Amino acid sequence: MSGPLAGVRIVDLTSVVMGPFATQILADLGADVIKVEPPEGDVLRQIAPMRHPGMGHIFLHHNRNKRSIVLDLKQPAGREALLRLVRDADVLIYNVRPQAMQRLKLAYEDVAAVNPRIIYVGAYGYSQGGPYEAQPAYDDLIQGIAGLPAIFADAGADRPRYVPTAISDRITGLAAVNAVTSALFCRERTGKGQSVEVPMFETVAQMVLGDHLCGHTFDPPAEPLRYERMLAPHRAPYATKDGYVCVLVYNDKHWRSFFKLIGREELFESDPRFSSQEARSRNINQVYAFVAEQMATRTSAEWLALLKQADIPATPMNSIDDVIDDPHLAAAGFFQMTEHPTEGRVRLMAAPGKWSATPPDELRPAPLLGEHSVAILREAGYGDAEIDTMIASRVTRVP
């Protein structure tokens, strides 16, 4: 492997979306990620559509560049094999509740006894020490408890709604990547491993309240909770004569240019609602309504051309179908067509970003369940006879 994390070995006990999304990013950056799966495999393998059982579409995207080994951690031999892997690893990451790791005798103290330099990362629902610490967590639940569906209703939706993507999982996954890389950097400085907690609720609550804490930033509260700009009824793609355009007329320069564009230059000075950033923020509903009224007067193509010329941020409103065919993504090589050994021709998304000195390798396809069990066990020092015994006793398995 090449890439900025080449040489880093990660033992990955995660499943579903949050953890595998995090370790996929780390694998894309060159880490050797050993995906440890139970005998039945990661449940994400079973999410349709798929061409063959156990190779669901989301699994293919979140588990590329990894190696798969099956270990039944409830059997003593499976736990022993995992600890052998840990001896030579830099990171162990998991996303079950800590209580489950304790039952398996794989708590931080157990793992650090084998490898004191290990970075032991737990990404799960709630920070330990609070009343929710042992509760299960999935993306929908965390969205709900962090207030996201309620905000949709506050913004005028007909009912509370979840964000239609697994945003809690992926935001927390990014936080987990940050935790792993930061802890590795700290170890380079200090020589010490450590245990790191990455809780979903706190991570998403920080994201939501970063906007909506508002007047409650101050004690006593200066104004109510909720950032009015985010909830404004017209904060949405603007309807044009023939479609929709996404526009953000934001700072003073943008507004001067916009008023010039519509032949109303005097408004910037004469209308106090538009005269400053603070004034616009306090009159945001009227400000957005004004833009919406203007956008309805021309076609999408006309507006996009005029706004580009005026250097006002704007973009077409793509459908998901449009995103697949977006010319920028095509030119940037974002989509890569590759041949999977069992799934045939598949479309992968490139790792975002570029590295001038340590570019990652080309993407390797997501593994079959237990595809690398034998090779990884050999690396850990097991002989062929021992491996055959482990397969026979269902401690491990191969495809």
C-alpha positions as CSV (number, residue, x, y, z in Angstrom):
1,M,0.0,0.0,0.0
2,S,1.0,3.6,-0.6
3,G,-0.6,6.8,0.7
4,P,-0.1,9.0,3.8
5,L,-1.1,6.2,6.2
6,A,1.0,3.5,4.5
7,G,2.5,1.3,7.2
8,V,-0.4,1.8,9.7
9,R,-2.3,-1.4,10.6
10,I,-5.8,-1.1,11.8
11,V,-7.9,-4.0,13.3
12,D,-11.4,-3.0,12.4
13,L,-14.3,-4.5,14.4
14,T,-16.9,-2.1,13.0
15,S,-20.1,-2.9,11.1
16,V,-23.0,-1.2,9.3
17,V,-22.2,2.4,8.2
18,M,-20.5,4.6,10.8
19,G,-17.4,2.5,11.5
20,P,-16.9,1.1,8.1
21,F,-17.2,4.6,6.5
22,A,-14.4,5.7,8.9
23,T,-12.2,2.8,8.2
24,Q,-12.8,3.0,4.5
25,I,-11.4,6.5,4.5
26,L,-8.4,5.3,6.5
27,A,-7.9,2.4,4.0
28,D,-8.2,4.8,1.1
29,L,-5.3,6.7,2.7
30,G,-3.1,3.7,2.7
31,A,-3.7,2.0,6.0
32,D,-3.8,-1.8,6.1
33,V,-7.3,-2.3,7.5
34,I,-8.1,-5.8,8.7
35,K,-11.9,-6.1,8.8
36,V,-12.8,-8.6,11.5
37,E,-16.3,-10.0,10.8
38,P,-18.5,-12.5,12.7
39,P,-19.3,-15.8,11.0
40,E,-22.5,-14.3,9.5
41,G,-20.6,-11.3,8.3
42,D,-21.3,-7.6,8.5
43,V,-25.1,-7.0,8.3
44,L,-24.5,-4.3,5.7
45,R,-23.6,-7.1,3.3
46,Q,-27.3,-8.0,3.1
47,I,-28.7,-4.6,2.1
48,A,-30.1,-4.7,-1.5
49,P,-29.6,-4.2,-4.3
50,M,-26.8,-6.8,-4.9
51,R,-25.8,-9.2,-7.6
52,H,-24.7,-12.0,-5.2
53,P,-25.7,-12.7,-1.6
54,G,-23.4,-10.9,0.9
55,M,-22.2,-8.2,-1.4
56,G,-24.8,-5.4,-1.1
57,H,-24.2,-2.1,-2.7
58,I,-23.4,0.0,0.4
59,F,-21.0,-2.7,1.6
60,L,-19.1,-2.4,-1.6
61,H,-18.7,1.3,-1.1
62,H,-17.7,1.3,2.5
63,N,-15.3,-1.7,2.6
64,R,-13.0,-1.3,-0.4
65,N,-9.3,-1.5,0.2
66,K,-9.8,-3.7,3.3
67,R,-9.0,-7.3,4.0
68,S,-11.7,-9.6,5.6
69,I,-11.1,-12.2,8.2
70,V,-13.8,-14.1,10.0
71,L,-13.4,-14.6,13.8
72,D,-16.0,-15.8,16.2
73,L,-15.0,-13.7,19.2
74,K,-17.4,-15.5,21.5
75,Q,-15.1,-18.6,21.2
76,P,-11.8,-18.4,23.2
77,A,-9.8,-19.3,20.1
78,G,-11.4,-16.4,18.2
79,R,-10.6,-14.0,21.0
80,E,-7.0,-15.3,21.2
81,A,-6.6,-14.8,17.4
82,L,-7.8,-11.3,17.7
83,L,-5.3,-10.5,20.4
84,R,-2.5,-11.9,18.2
85,L,-3.6,-9.5,15.5
86,V,-3.5,-6.7,18.0
87,R,0.1,-7.3,19.0
88,D,1.3,-5.9,15.6
89,A,-1.5,-3.4,15.1
90,D,-1.5,0.4,15.6
91,V,-5.2,0.8,16.0
92,L,-8.2,-1.2,17.1
93,I,-11.6,0.5,16.3
94,Y,-15.0,-0.8,17.2
95,N,-18.6,0.5,17.2
96,V,-20.5,-1.7,19.5
97,R,-21.4,-0.5,23.0
98,P,-18.4,-0.7,25.4
99,Q,-20.4,-3.1,27.6
100,A,-20.2,-5.6,24.7
101,M,-16.5,-5.3,24.5
102,Q,-16.2,-5.8,28.2
103,R,-18.3,-9.0,28.0
104,L,-15.9,-10.3,25.3
105,K,-12.9,-9.4,27.6
106,L,-11.7,-7.0,24.9
107,A,-11.9,-3.7,26.9
108,Y,-9.1,-1.3,26.7
109,E,-7.2,-2.8,29.6
110,D,-7.4,-6.2,28.0
111,V,-6.1,-5.0,24.7
112,A,-3.5,-2.6,26.1
113,A,-2.1,-5.5,28.1
114,V,-1.1,-7.2,24.8
115,N,0.0,-3.9,23.1
116,P,0.5,-0.9,25.3
117,R,1.0,1.3,22.2
118,I,-2.4,0.5,20.7
119,I,-4.8,3.3,19.8
120,Y,-8.1,1.9,21.1
121,V,-11.1,3.8,19.5
122,G,-14.7,3.3,20.4
123,A,-17.3,4.9,18.2
124,Y,-20.8,4.4,19.6
125,G,-24.0,6.2,20.5
126,Y,-23.5,8.0,23.8
127,S,-20.6,9.2,25.9
128,Q,-19.9,6.9,28.8
129,G,-20.9,8.4,32.2
130,G,-24.3,9.8,31.2
131,P,-27.7,8.2,31.6
132,Y,-27.8,7.0,28.0
133,E,-24.4,5.3,28.0
134,A,-25.7,1.8,27.4
135,Q,-28.5,2.6,25.0
136,P,-28.4,1.3,21.4
137,A,-27.9,3.9,18.6
138,Y,-28.6,4.0,14.9
139,D,-28.5,7.0,12.5
140,D,-32.3,7.6,12.7
141,L,-32.3,7.6,16.5
142,I,-29.4,10.0,16.8
143,Q,-30.9,12.3,14.2
144,G,-34.0,12.3,16.3
145,I,-32.5,12.9,19.7
146,A,-30.1,15.6,18.3
147,G,-33.1,17.6,17.0
148,L,-32.7,17.2,13.2
149,P,-36.3,16.0,12.4
150,A,-37.8,18.7,14.6
151,I,-35.8,21.4,12.8
152,F,-37.4,20.3,9.5
153,A,-40.8,20.9,11.1
154,D,-39.5,24.3,12.5
155,A,-38.5,25.2,8.9
156,G,-42.0,24.6,7.6
157,A,-42.1,21.0,6.6
158,D,-45.4,19.3,6.9
159,R,-44.0,16.9,9.5
160,P,-40.7,16.0,11.2
161,R,-38.4,14.3,8.8
162,Y,-35.0,12.5,8.9
163,V,-32.3,13.9,6.6
164,P,-32.5,11.4,3.7
165,T,-28.9,10.3,4.0
166,A,-27.1,8.6,7.0
167,I,-25.7,11.9,8.1
168,S,-25.2,11.0,11.8
169,D,-23.2,7.9,10.8
170,R,-21.0,9.7,8.4
171,I,-20.5,12.8,10.5
172,T,-19.4,10.6,13.4
173,G,-17.4,8.5,11.0
174,L,-15.4,11.6,10.0
175,A,-14.9,12.3,13.7
176,A,-13.6,8.8,14.2
177,V,-11.1,9.4,11.4
178,N,-10.0,12.5,13.1
179,A,-9.7,10.7,16.4
180,V,-7.5,7.9,14.9
181,T,-5.1,10.2,13.0
182,S,-4.8,12.6,16.0
183,A,-4.1,9.8,18.4
184,L,-1.5,8.4,16.0
185,F,0.2,11.8,15.8
186,C,0.1,12.0,19.6
187,R,1.7,8.6,19.9
188,E,4.5,9.7,17.5
189,R,5.2,12.6,19.9
190,T,4.8,10.7,23.2
191,G,5.3,7.1,22.4
192,K,2.0,6.3,24.3
193,G,-1.1,4.6,23.1
194,Q,-4.5,5.5,24.6
195,S,-8.2,4.9,24.6
196,V,-10.4,7.3,22.6
197,E,-14.2,7.7,22.7
198,V,-16.2,9.1,19.7
199,P,-19.9,9.4,20.7
200,M,-22.6,9.9,18.1
201,F,-25.0,12.0,20.1
202,E,-22.5,14.6,21.2
203,T,-20.9,14.7,17.7
204,V,-24.2,15.4,16.0
205,A,-25.5,17.7,18.8
206,Q,-22.4,19.8,18.3
207,M,-23.1,20.0,14.6
208,V,-26.7,21.0,15.1
209,L,-26.2,23.4,18.0
210,G,-23.2,25.0,16.2
211,D,-26.0,26.8,14.2
212,H,-29.0,26.7,16.6
213,L,-27.6,27.5,20.0
214,C,-27.9,31.1,19.0
215,G,-28.9,33.4,21.9
216,H,-28.4,30.6,24.4
217,T,-24.7,31.0,23.7
218,F,-24.9,33.7,26.3
219,D,-25.8,33.4,30.0
220,P,-28.4,34.6,30.6
221,P,-29.8,33.9,27.1
222,A,-29.8,37.0,24.9
223,E,-32.3,35.6,22.3
224,P,-34.1,32.3,21.7
225,L,-32.6,29.1,20.4
226,R,-32.6,28.5,16.6
227,Y,-30.7,30.2,13.8
228,E,-33.4,32.0,11.8
229,R,-31.5,32.0,8.5
230,M,-31.5,28.2,8.5
231,L,-35.3,28.1,9.2
232,A,-36.4,30.8,6.8
233,P,-39.3,29.6,4.5
234,H,-37.5,30.7,1.4
235,R,-34.1,29.2,2.3
236,A,-34.5,26.6,-0.4
237,P,-33.7,26.3,-4.1
238,Y,-35.4,29.3,-5.8
239,A,-38.1,28.7,-8.4
240,T,-37.4,30.2,-11.8
241,K,-39.6,30.4,-14.8
242,D,-38.7,26.8,-15.8
243,G,-37.0,25.1,-12.8
244,Y,-34.9,25.8,-9.7
245,V,-31.5,27.4,-9.0
246,C,-29.5,27.4,-5.8
247,V,-28.2,30.9,-5.0
248,L,-26.6,32.5,-2.0
249,V,-26.5,36.3,-2.1
250,Y,-24.5,36.6,1.2
251,N,-22.1,39.4,1.8
252,D,-22.1,43.1,1.0
253,K,-20.3,42.6,-2.3
254,H,-22.8,40.0,-3.5
255,W,-25.8,42.3,-2.6
256,R,-24.4,45.3,-4.4
257,S,-23.9,43.1,-7.5
258,F,-27.4,41.6,-7.2
259,F,-29.1,45.0,-6.9
260,K,-27.1,46.2,-9.9
261,L,-28.2,43.1,-11.8
262,I,-31.9,43.7,-11.2
263,G,-31.6,47.5,-11.7
264,R,-32.2,48.4,-8.1
265,E,-28.8,49.7,-7.0
266,E,-30.4,52.3,-4.6
267,L,-31.8,49.6,-2.3
268,F,-28.4,48.8,-0.7
269,E,-28.3,52.3,0.8
270,S,-32.0,53.2,1.1
271,D,-33.5,50.0,2.5
272,P,-32.2,49.3,6.0
273,R,-33.1,45.6,5.8
274,F,-30.3,45.1,3.2
275,S,-27.7,47.6,4.4
276,S,-25.4,45.3,6.5
277,Q,-24.8,41.7,7.3
278,E,-26.4,42.2,10.8
279,A,-29.5,43.9,9.3
280,R,-30.0,41.1,6.8
281,S,-29.6,38.5,9.5
282,R,-32.3,40.2,11.5
283,N,-34.7,40.4,8.5
284,I,-33.8,37.2,6.9
285,N,-37.3,36.1,6.1
286,Q,-38.0,39.3,4.1
287,V,-34.5,39.1,2.5
288,Y,-35.0,35.6,1.2
289,A,-38.6,36.4,0.1
290,F,-37.2,39.3,-2.0
291,V,-34.7,37.1,-3.8
292,A,-37.4,34.5,-4.4
293,E,-39.6,37.1,-6.0
294,Q,-36.8,38.2,-8.3
295,M,-35.7,34.7,-9.3
296,A,-39.2,33.9,-10.6
297,T,-38.7,36.5,-13.4
298,R,-36.2,34.6,-15.5
299,T,-35.3,31.1,-16.6
300,S,-32.7,29.0,-14.8
301,A,-30.2,29.3,-17.7
302,E,-30.6,33.1,-17.8
303,W,-30.0,33.4,-14.1
304,L,-27.0,31.1,-14.0
305,A,-25.4,33.1,-16.8
306,L,-26.1,36.4,-15.1
307,L,-25.1,35.3,-11.6
308,K,-21.8,33.9,-12.9
309,Q,-21.0,37.1,-14.7
310,A,-21.8,39.0,-11.5
311,D,-19.7,36.6,-9.3
312,I,-22.6,35.7,-7.1
313,P,-22.5,32.1,-5.8
314,A,-25.0,30.0,-7.7
315,T,-25.4,26.5,-9.0
316,P,-28.0,24.4,-10.7
317,M,-30.1,22.2,-8.5
318,N,-29.0,18.7,-9.5
319,S,-31.1,15.6,-9.1
320,I,-29.4,12.4,-8.0
321,D,-29.5,11.4,-11.7
322,D,-27.7,14.6,-12.6
323,V,-25.0,14.1,-10.0
324,I,-24.1,10.8,-11.7
325,D,-23.5,12.6,-15.0
326,D,-22.1,15.9,-13.6
327,P,-19.3,17.1,-15.9
328,H,-17.1,18.3,-13.1
329,L,-17.1,14.9,-11.4
330,A,-16.3,13.3,-14.7
331,A,-13.4,15.6,-15.4
332,A,-12.1,15.1,-11.8
333,G,-12.2,11.3,-12.2
334,F,-14.5,11.0,-9.3
335,F,-16.3,7.9,-10.6
336,Q,-14.1,4.9,-11.5
337,M,-15.4,1.8,-13.2
338,T,-13.6,-1.3,-12.1
339,E,-14.0,-5.1,-12.4
340,H,-14.9,-6.8,-9.1
341,P,-13.7,-10.5,-9.0
342,T,-17.2,-11.7,-8.3
343,E,-19.6,-8.8,-8.8
344,G,-18.5,-7.8,-12.3
345,R,-18.3,-4.2,-13.5
346,V,-19.0,-1.8,-10.6
347,R,-18.8,2.0,-10.2
348,L,-16.7,3.3,-7.3
349,M,-16.2,6.8,-6.0
350,A,-12.7,8.0,-5.8
351,A,-11.2,9.2,-2.4
352,P,-11.7,13.0,-2.4
353,G,-8.6,15.1,-2.3
354,K,-5.1,14.7,-3.8
355,W,-1.7,14.1,-2.2
356,S,1.4,15.5,-4.0
357,A,4.0,13.3,-2.3
358,T,2.1,10.3,-1.0
359,P,-0.8,9.5,-3.4
360,P,-2.8,6.5,-2.4
361,D,-2.9,3.3,-4.5
362,E,-5.7,2.5,-6.9
363,L,-8.8,1.3,-5.2
364,R,-9.1,-2.4,-4.4
365,P,-12.6,-3.9,-4.4
366,A,-14.5,-4.8,-1.2
367,P,-13.6,-8.3,0.0
368,L,-15.7,-11.5,0.2
369,L,-16.6,-12.7,3.6
370,G,-13.4,-14.3,5.0
371,E,-11.5,-13.7,1.8
372,H,-8.3,-13.1,3.6
373,S,-8.8,-15.2,6.7
374,V,-6.0,-17.7,5.9
375,A,-3.5,-15.1,4.9
376,I,-4.0,-12.9,7.9
377,L,-3.9,-15.9,10.3
378,R,-0.6,-17.0,8.7
379,E,0.7,-13.4,9.2
380,A,-0.2,-13.8,12.9
381,G,1.9,-16.9,13.2
382,Y,-0.7,-19.7,12.8
383,G,0.3,-22.8,10.9
384,D,-1.8,-24.5,8.3
385,A,-2.9,-27.3,10.7
386,E,-4.1,-24.8,13.3
387,I,-6.0,-22.8,10.6
388,D,-7.7,-26.0,9.4
389,T,-8.8,-26.7,13.0
390,M,-10.1,-23.2,13.3
391,I,-12.1,-23.5,10.1
392,A,-13.5,-26.9,11.2
393,S,-14.6,-25.5,14.6
394,R,-16.1,-22.4,12.9
395,V,-13.8,-20.0,14.7
396,T,-13.0,-18.7,11.2
397,R,-14.2,-19.3,7.7
398,V,-13.2,-18.8,4.1
399,P,-15.4,-18.0,1.1
